[in-house]
Amino acid sequence: MRARWLVAAWLASSSALALPPRYAVCHEERRAEPPPRAAARARDADDWVPLARRRAPRLELARLEVFDVPRVDPMPSRRSPGPRPAPRPDEPPVVALESRNTFYCIGVPRGTPGILRTIGAAPGTRFYGHPHTESWRQENMRAAGDLNVQKAIPLLYRELDRPLPKEAEPWEHGEARRSKHAAAMALADLGDRAAAPRVLALLRALERDGFNLWRDTLDALPRLDPALAQKYALELVERGLAKPELHQQNPTLYRDLLPLVTTGTPDALALLRRASSTITKDSVALPHGSDGCRVLAARVRLGDLDLARELRGELSTASIVTQRGVECYSELMPVLYPGKDASELVVWMHRHRYEELLEWLVATRGVQDPAKARLRAWLEKRSKDPDVAGDRTRNDYLPEKRAMHLSALAALGDATAKKLLDVWVADPKDDGTAPWVAAHYLLKLDLPGAADLAAKRLRIARSQHMSRYSRDAWPRFGHHVVTEHGRIVRALAARGDERWVLGLLDREGFTRELSIHLLSKQRPAAACQLVGEAARGATDDAVDDAFWALSMLGEGCRETMRKLVADASQPDHVRGMANEHLAMLRDGSVRENLIGERRFYASLGRAKIIFRAPE
């Protein structure tokens, strides 16, 4: 079983809080009883009485005889010729003898003190049941960020300020840096803006050790202080211009840094013009790095009007004849025609730019504009084209584009398109991404019944495995991957619709983890009732994760869980996990619940462990 959990953890290592299965987290406590006294054991004449042990004879060291041997050259070694680290003085071992059951087993409120103790442990501390010390500390740091443990902030500060050990092996330095990375990401999840200077100091230190861990940590800075992140990005771009070898160390430097530059100041534009001064219509190659197209796109995005005017001449409705236009099409089109003005309508229609077209419709909801009639006529004419016509037998049919096409028509008042969208979003047989795209734009356009349809789609996701059609990479929010499901969860949460908590029961692990992070921030009042009513149709893993996450609401779910345990019509796994949730609350009814039924044997065993856990 442990091997299965290790494989699962490895496959989910890209996520923030990959929750282990219940059978792997709750353990019987092992208590060592003191040995009885000899006098107490001899209670009758037939008892055995321990005899005194004989001391073993002392061994003498034999004389060491040394023979002369010829000296030979040492064998060649692949190790670096650098000096070996001096041995460290003996340190007294520090072992944290605590409960074997952590927050994964006993729930969030009771497990939070253990999270804090693990993060704040002294260097060299070993944890009972966790042989890999630093990785366990990093896991607790990530949990502190995901579960919104604000008391961890001073401990995370201390982790960032802690100097690296001078006399240590390289692997120990690497583990210490990864712990600092975990602390920085947790502070970003906690939203502690005061941590931004510390995170910046960490990024500067990570530059010297290569850009892999630096790239993973970079996301924390703009989430804490966007202005400081832009200043750092421009500084590093300027250093790259002065020292081209920096681009050899990190070929994706512009790709990493340019998203951090969000404000078009004169200094920022001047620097980017200097970085792209060698780009021409016939070549976008840079002598000091790659990603010349991204530099051009950043200049346009920050307000370089002269460049925008020149590029619009190359990428409007005319044929693309320049090498710059061909290579940079995908980067330049979203910034040249972002969907802000009806004057871009001709280009949207010519280039089939549905994303920008829909952004304009979102921004002009309720506004009468003559351009909308022209747009609707074009959409109706294009409805017969094979990519949006809806013929699933054709290879050139694009479901996501059809979803956007129908959404645009519905926004312009086409009742037939709206009905098709409603049926599509609520269709449990369609396991593609297109229904999710349709639900997303229904919410953005605020069309009638959009929230109800999105909630219905989340209920379908309890048991449906989504087949992915798009080749685009899923975006990230910190450690979290935001899929099409997660986008709907965040959209409902932004509207204040508490039905987003249905994402806790999603079959998709990424969505569950994102929903747990949102639950720690928002704590909606109706979460227990909504999740309890919808748990019947969810997978066992989703029920485990959802009911465990609801423990952070404290007493709020007690009555809901009692009803689920007593409801014989509920699936066995729902009733068993509801009983484990009550054990996390140390509810007295746990001792009498589900007794005598063999199918609850494993769950009852865990409930007893959780109830009796010392924390």
C-alpha positions in Angstrom: 0.0 0.0 0.0 2.8 2.4 0.8 4.3 1.8 -2.6 1.0 2.8 -4.2 0.9 6.0 -2.2 4.5 6.8 -3.2 3.6 6.3 -6.9 0.5 8.5 -6.5 2.5 11.2 -4.7 5.1 11.2 -7.5 2.5 11.5 -10.2 0.9 14.4 -8.4 4.1 16.2 -7.4 3.3 19.2 -9.6 0.3 20.0 -7.5 0.4 21.8 -4.2 -1.4 19.6 -1.8 -1.5 16.1 -3.3 -3.8 14.4 -0.7 -2.9 10.8 0.1 -5.6 8.1 0.4 -7.2 7.7 3.7 -5.7 4.2 4.3 -2.2 5.7 4.2 -2.5 8.5 6.7 -4.2 7.1 9.9 -2.0 4.8 12.1 -2.4 3.1 15.4 -0.3 4.9 18.1 2.6 2.8 19.4 3.1 3.3 23.1 6.0 1.5 24.8 5.0 0.1 28.2 7.6 0.2 31.0 8.9 -3.2 31.9 7.3 -4.7 35.1 9.4 -5.0 38.3 10.8 -8.4 39.1 9.0 -8.5 42.5 5.7 -7.7 41.0 6.0 -10.5 38.5 6.7 -13.3 41.1 3.1 -13.6 42.2 3.0 -17.3 42.8 5.4 -20.2 43.2 5.1 -21.3 39.5 6.1 -17.9 38.2 9.5 -17.5 36.6 11.9 -15.2 38.4 14.5 -13.4 36.2 18.1 -14.3 37.2 21.0 -11.9 37.3 22.8 -11.6 34.0 26.4 -12.7 33.8 28.7 -10.0 32.5 30.5 -11.0 29.3 34.3 -11.3 29.4 36.2 -8.2 28.4 37.9 -8.6 25.0 41.5 -7.4 24.5 42.6 -5.7 21.3 44.9 -7.9 19.2 48.3 -6.5 18.2 48.2 -4.8 14.8 51.0 -6.0 12.5 51.9 -3.7 9.5 53.4 -5.1 6.4 55.2 -3.0 3.8 53.2 -2.6 0.5 54.1 -0.8 -2.7 52.5 2.6 -3.1 50.4 3.0 -6.2 48.6 6.0 -7.8 45.0 6.4 -6.8 42.3 5.4 -9.3 40.8 8.2 -11.2 37.6 9.6 -9.8 34.7 11.5 -11.2 34.4 13.6 -8.2 35.2 17.3 -8.4 38.7 18.2 -7.2 37.4 20.8 -4.7 38.2 20.5 -1.0 36.0 18.2 1.0 33.9 19.8 3.6 35.4 19.7 7.1 33.6 17.4 9.5 31.0 19.1 11.6 31.2 18.9 15.3 29.0 16.3 16.9 25.6 17.6 17.6 23.1 16.0 19.9 20.4 14.3 17.9 17.0 16.1 18.0 14.0 13.8 17.4 10.4 15.0 17.4 8.5 12.2 19.2 5.0 13.2 18.3 1.8 11.5 17.2 2.1 9.5 14.1 -1.1 11.0 12.8 -0.8 14.4 11.2 -3.2 16.9 9.8 -3.9 14.5 6.9 -5.6 12.1 9.3 -7.0 14.1 12.2 -8.2 17.1 10.2 -7.1 20.7 9.8 -7.9 22.4 13.2 -6.4 19.6 15.3 -3.5 19.2 12.9 -2.5 22.9 12.6 -0.3 22.8 15.8 1.6 20.0 14.3 2.1 22.0 11.1 3.5 24.9 13.1 5.8 22.7 15.1 7.2 21.0 12.0 7.8 24.3 10.2 9.4 25.8 13.3 11.6 22.8 14.2 15.3 23.5 14.7 17.8 22.5 12.0 18.7 18.8 12.2 15.4 17.7 13.8 14.2 14.3 12.8 10.5 13.5 12.7 9.1 10.2 13.9 7.5 8.4 10.9 9.0 10.8 8.3 12.5 9.7 7.3 13.0 12.5 4.8 13.2 15.5 7.1 13.3 18.5 4.7 10.7 17.2 2.3 8.3 16.7 5.3 9.0 20.3 6.4 8.4 21.5 2.8 5.1 19.6 2.7 4.0 21.3 5.8 4.9 24.7 4.5 2.8 24.1 1.4 0.0 23.0 3.6 0.3 26.2 5.6 -0.2 28.3 2.5 -3.0 26.2 1.1 -4.9 25.9 4.4 -4.4 29.6 5.2 -2.5 29.1 8.5 -1.7 32.7 9.2 0.2 31.8 12.4 2.9 30.2 10.2 4.1 33.6 8.8 6.8 34.3 11.5 8.1 30.8 11.1 8.2 31.1 7.3 10.1 34.4 7.8 12.7 32.6 9.9 13.1 29.9 7.2 13.8 32.6 4.6 16.3 34.4 6.9 18.1 31.2 8.0 21.6 31.1 6.5 22.8 28.0 4.5 25.1 25.8 6.5 28.7 26.5 5.7 30.0 23.0 6.2 27.5 20.8 4.5 27.3 18.5 1.5 25.9 19.9 -1.8 22.7 17.9 -1.5 22.1 19.5 1.9 22.4 22.9 0.4 20.0 21.9 -2.3 17.4 20.7 0.3 17.8 24.0 2.3 17.1 26.0 -0.9 14.0 24.0 -1.7 12.8 24.7 1.8 13.2 28.4 1.3 11.4 28.1 -2.0 8.5 26.3 -0.2 8.4 29.1 2.4 8.3 31.8 -0.3 5.4 30.2 -2.1 3.5 29.7 1.1 3.9 33.4 2.0 2.5 34.2 -1.4 -0.5 31.9 -0.8 -1.0 33.6 2.5 -0.9 37.0 0.9 1.7 38.5 3.2 2.9 41.6 1.3 5.5 42.4 3.9 7.4 39.3 2.8 8.1 40.7 -0.7 11.7 42.0 0.2 12.6 38.6 1.6 11.3 36.8 -1.4 13.3 39.2 -3.7 16.5 38.5 -1.6 15.9 34.7 -2.1 15.5 35.2 -5.9 18.8 37.0 -6.1 20.5 34.2 -4.2 18.9 31.6 -6.4 20.3 33.3 -9.5 23.8 32.2 -8.5 22.8 28.6 -8.3 21.1 28.3 -11.7 17.6 29.3 -12.9 15.5 26.1 -12.4 14.5 26.7 -8.7 14.6 30.5 -9.4 12.0 30.1 -12.2 9.7 28.1 -9.8 10.0 30.7 -7.1 9.5 33.7 -9.4 5.7 33.5 -9.3 5.7 34.4 -5.6 7.0 38.0 -6.1 4.3 39.5 -8.4 1.6 38.0 -6.2 3.0 39.8 -3.2 4.2 43.1 -4.7 3.7 43.7 -8.5 5.6 47.0 -8.5 8.6 45.4 -6.9 8.4 42.4 -9.3 8.4 44.8 -12.3 11.4 46.7 -10.9 13.3 43.4 -10.5 12.4 42.1 -13.9 13.6 45.3 -15.6 16.8 45.2 -13.6 17.5 41.6 -14.7 16.7 42.4 -18.4 19.2 45.3 -18.2 21.8 43.0 -16.7 21.2 40.5 -19.6 21.9 43.3 -22.1 25.2 44.1 -20.4 26.2 40.5 -19.9 24.9 38.3 -22.8 26.2 35.2 -21.0 23.2 35.5 -18.7 21.0 34.4 -21.6 23.2 31.4 -22.1 22.5 30.4 -18.5 18.8 31.0 -18.9 17.6 30.9 -22.5 14.0 31.7 -21.4 14.9 34.8 -19.6 12.5 37.1 -21.5 9.7 34.5 -21.3 10.1 34.4 -17.5 10.5 38.1 -16.9 8.2 40.0 -19.3 4.9 38.9 -17.8 6.1 40.7 -14.6 6.3 44.0 -16.5 2.7 45.3 -16.4 3.0 49.1 -16.3 4.2 51.1 -19.3 6.7 53.6 -17.9 9.1 55.5 -20.1 12.0 53.7 -18.6 10.5 50.3 -19.2 9.7 51.1 -22.9 13.2 52.5 -23.5 14.8 49.4 -22.1 12.6 47.1 -24.3 13.3 49.2 -27.3 17.0 48.8 -26.7 16.6 45.0 -26.2 14.8 44.7 -29.6 16.8 47.2 -31.5 18.1 44.6 -33.9 14.7 43.2 -34.9 13.6 43.9 -38.4 10.8 42.9 -40.7 12.9 40.1 -42.0 14.3 38.7 -38.7 13.3 38.6 -35.1 16.5 37.0 -33.9 18.2 38.6 -31.0 22.0 38.5 -30.6 21.8 38.2 -26.8 18.9 35.8 -26.4 15.7 34.4 -27.8 12.0 35.3 -27.6 12.2 38.4 -29.8 8.5 38.1 -30.5 7.7 38.3 -26.8 9.7 41.5 -26.5 7.8 43.1 -29.4 4.5 42.0 -27.8 5.5 43.5 -24.5 6.3 46.8 -26.1 2.9 46.9 -27.7 1.2 45.9 -24.5 3.0 48.7 -22.6 1.9 51.4 -25.0 4.5 51.7 -27.8 2.1 53.4 -30.3 4.6 53.7 -33.1 5.4 50.0 -33.1 1.7 49.1 -32.8 0.8 51.2 -35.8 3.6 49.6 -37.8 2.6 46.0 -36.8 -1.1 46.6 -37.5 -0.2 47.3 -41.0 1.4 43.9 -41.3 -1.3 41.8 -39.4 -4.6 43.4 -40.2 -6.7 42.1 -43.1 -3.9 42.0 -45.7 -1.8 39.0 -46.4 1.1 38.5 -44.0 4.2 39.1 -46.1 6.9 39.8 -43.5 8.9 37.3 -41.6 8.2 39.2 -38.4 4.5 38.8 -38.9 4.7 35.1 -39.7 6.9 34.2 -36.7 5.2 36.5 -34.2 1.5 36.1 -35.2 0.4 34.2 -32.1 2.2 36.7 -29.7 1.2 39.9 -31.4 -2.4 39.4 -32.3 -3.8 39.4 -28.7 -2.0 42.7 -27.9 -2.6 44.4 -31.2 -6.3 43.7 -31.3 -7.2 43.0 -27.6 -11.0 43.4 -27.9 -11.3 47.0 -26.6 -12.7 48.9 -29.5 -15.2 48.2 -32.3 -12.7 49.5 -34.8 -11.0 46.2 -34.5 -14.1 44.3 -35.7 -13.0 43.9 -39.3 -9.8 42.2 -38.1 -11.6 39.9 -35.6 -13.9 38.7 -38.3 -11.1 38.3 -40.9 -8.8 36.4 -38.5 -11.6 34.6 -36.6 -10.4 36.1 -33.3 -13.2 34.8 -31.1 -11.5 35.4 -27.8 -11.0 39.1 -28.5 -14.5 39.4 -30.0 -16.1 38.0 -26.9 -14.0 40.3 -24.7 -15.6 43.2 -26.5 -19.1 41.8 -26.1 -18.4 41.4 -22.4 -17.3 45.0 -22.1 -20.2 46.4 -24.0 -23.1 44.4 -22.4 -26.3 46.5 -22.6 -24.7 49.0 -25.0 -26.4 49.7 -28.3 -23.7 49.7 -31.0 -24.3 49.5 -34.8 -21.3 47.3 -35.1 -23.1 44.5 -33.3 -25.7 44.1 -36.1 -22.8 43.7 -38.6 -21.1 41.2 -36.3 -24.3 39.2 -35.9 -24.8 39.0 -39.6 -21.3 37.7 -40.0 -21.7 35.1 -37.3 -25.0 33.8 -38.8 -23.3 33.5 -42.2 -20.4 31.6 -40.7 -22.6 29.2 -38.8 -22.5 26.9 -41.9 -18.7 26.6 -41.9 -17.5 23.1 -40.9 -15.4 24.2 -37.9 -18.4 25.6 -36.1 -21.4 23.9 -37.8 -21.5 21.1 -35.2 -20.9 18.1 -37.5 -18.9 15.8 -35.2 -18.0 13.4 -38.0 -15.8 15.9 -39.7 -12.1 16.2 -38.8 -12.1 20.0 -39.2 -14.9 20.4 -36.6 -13.6 22.4 -33.6 -15.9 22.1 -30.5 -14.3 24.9 -28.5 -14.6 27.3 -31.4 -18.3 26.3 -31.8 -18.8 27.0 -28.1 -17.4 30.5 -28.5 -19.4 31.0 -31.8 -22.7 30.2 -30.1 -21.8 32.3 -27.1 -21.3 35.3 -29.3 -24.6 34.8 -31.0 -26.4 34.3 -27.7 -24.9 37.6 -26.4 -26.3 39.3 -29.5 -29.8 38.0 -28.8 -29.9 34.8 -30.8 -32.4 32.7 -28.8 -31.7 29.5 -30.8 -27.9 29.7 -30.0 -28.8 30.2 -26.3 -30.9 27.1 -26.2 -28.2 25.1 -27.9 -25.7 26.3 -25.3 -28.0 25.4 -22.4 -28.5 21.9 -23.7 -24.7 21.5 -24.4 -23.6 22.6 -21.0 -26.1 20.3 -19.2 -25.3 17.3 -21.4 -23.7 14.6 -19.2 -22.7 12.6 -22.3 -20.3 15.2 -23.6 -17.0 14.7 -21.8 -14.9 17.3 -23.8 -13.7 20.7 -22.9 -16.2 22.6 -25.1 -19.1 22.5 -22.6 -16.8 24.0 -20.0 -15.8 26.8 -22.4 -19.4 27.5 -23.1 -20.2 27.6 -19.4 -17.3 30.0 -18.9 -18.5 32.5 -21.5 -22.1 32.2 -20.3 -20.8 33.4 -16.9 -18.7 36.2 -18.4 -21.5 37.5 -20.6 -23.9 37.2 -17.6 -26.5 35.4 -19.7 -29.8 34.2 -18.1 -29.3 31.0 -16.1 -25.5 31.0 -16.5 -24.7 30.3 -12.8 -27.3 27.4 -12.6 -25.8 25.8 -15.7 -22.3 26.2 -14.3 -23.3 24.5 -11.1 -25.0 21.7 -13.1 -21.7 21.2 -15.0 -19.8 20.9 -11.7 -22.3 18.2 -10.6 -21.6 16.3 -13.8 -17.9 16.6 -13.1 -18.3 14.5 -9.9 -18.2 11.3 -11.9 -17.1 12.3 -15.4 -13.6 12.2 -16.7 -12.9 15.1 -19.0 -11.4 14.4 -22.4 -9.1 17.2 -23.5 -9.2 18.6 -27.0 -7.2 21.8 -26.6 -3.4 21.7 -26.9 -2.9 24.8 -24.9 -1.1 24.3 -21.5 -3.3 24.9 -18.5 -2.4 28.1 -16.6 -1.1 28.0 -13.0 -2.0 30.0 -9.9 1.0 29.5 -7.6 1.3 25.7 -7.2 -2.2 25.1 -8.5 -3.1 24.1 -12.0 -6.3 25.9 -13.2 -8.1 23.6 -15.6 -11.4 24.3 -17.4 -13.1 23.1 -14.3 -11.1 25.3 -12.0 -11.9 28.3 -14.2 -15.6 27.7 -13.5 -14.9 27.3 -9.8 -13.1 30.6 -9.6 -15.7 32.4 -11.7 -18.5 31.3 -9.4 -16.5 32.3 -6.4 -15.8 35.7 -7.8 -19.6 36.2 -8.3 -20.3 35.2 -4.6 -22.2 32.1 -5.7 -21.4 29.5 -3.0 -22.1 26.6 -5.3 -18.4 26.8 -6.3 -17.8 24.4 -3.3 -19.0 21.6 -5.6 -15.5 21.7 -7.0 -14.4 19.9 -3.7 -16.2 16.8 -5.1 -14.7 17.1 -8.6 -13.3 13.9 -10.0 -10.3 15.9 -11.2 -7.6 16.3 -8.5 -6.4 19.7 -9.7 -9.9 21.2 -9.2 -10.2 19.7 -5.7 -7.0 21.2 -4.6 -7.8 24.6 -6.0 -11.2 24.4 -4.3 -9.6 23.5 -0.9 -7.4 26.6 -1.2 -10.5 28.8 -1.9 -12.3 27.2 1.0 -9.6 28.2 3.4 -9.9 31.8 2.2 -13.7 32.2 1.8 -15.3 29.7 4.2 -18.8 29.9 2.7 -21.7 29.3 5.2 -23.5 26.9 2.9 -20.5 24.7 2.1 -21.4 21.8 4.4 -25.0 21.5 3.2 -24.0 21.8 -0.5 -21.2 19.3 -0.4 -23.2 16.9 1.8 -26.2 16.9 -0.6 -23.9 16.3 -3.6 -21.6 13.7 -2.1 -23.8 10.8 -3.2 -22.6 11.1 -6.9 -18.9 11.7 -6.2 -16.0 9.2 -6.3 -14.6 7.8 -3.0 -11.4 9.9 -3.3 -13.3 13.1 -3.8 -15.6 12.4 -0.8 -12.5 11.8 1.3 -10.8 15.0 0.2 -14.0 17.1 0.5 -15.0 15.9 4.0 -11.4 16.2 5.2 -11.2 19.8 3.9 -14.6 20.7 5.5 -13.0 20.0 8.9 -11.4 23.5 8.6 -14.9 24.9 9.2 -14.9 23.5 12.7 -18.3 23.0 14.2 -20.1 24.1 11.1 -20.6 20.7 9.6 -21.4 18.6 12.7 -25.2 18.4 12.0 -24.7 17.7 8.3 -22.3 14.8 9.0 -24.6 13.4 11.7 -27.5 13.3 9.1 -25.2 11.6 6.5 -24.1 8.9 9.0 -27.7 8.2 10.0 -29.0 8.1 6.4 -29.0 4.5 5.3 -29.7 5.5 1.7 -26.3 7.1 1.4 -23.4 5.2 -0.1 -21.3 3.3 2.4 -18.2 5.4 1.7 -20.1 8.7 2.3 -21.4 7.5 5.7 -18.0 6.2 6.7 -16.2 9.3 5.8 -18.9 11.4 7.5 -18.2 9.4 10.7 -14.5 10.1 10.3 -15.3 13.8 10.0 -17.2 13.6 13.3 -14.2 11.8 14.9 -12.1 14.8 13.8 -14.5 16.9 15.9 -14.4 14.3 18.7 -18.1 14.0 18.5 -19.4 11.6 21.2 -21.7 9.8 18.7 -18.7 8.2 17.0 -18.6 5.5 19.6 -22.1 4.2 18.7 -22.1 5.0 14.9 -22.1 2.1 12.3 -21.2 -0.5 14.9 -21.6 -4.1 14.0 -21.6 -3.7 10.2 -18.6 -5.3 8.6 -18.6 -3.1 5.5 -17.6 -0.2 7.7 -14.7 -2.0 9.4 -11.9 0.0 7.9 -13.6 3.3 8.3 -14.5 2.6 11.9 -10.9 1.7 12.6 -9.8 5.0 11.3 -12.5 6.8 13.2 -11.2 5.3 16.5 -7.7 6.3 15.7 -8.8 9.9 14.9 -10.9 10.1 18.0 -8.2 8.8 20.3 -5.3 10.8 18.7 -3.5 12.8 21.4 -3.6 16.1 19.4 
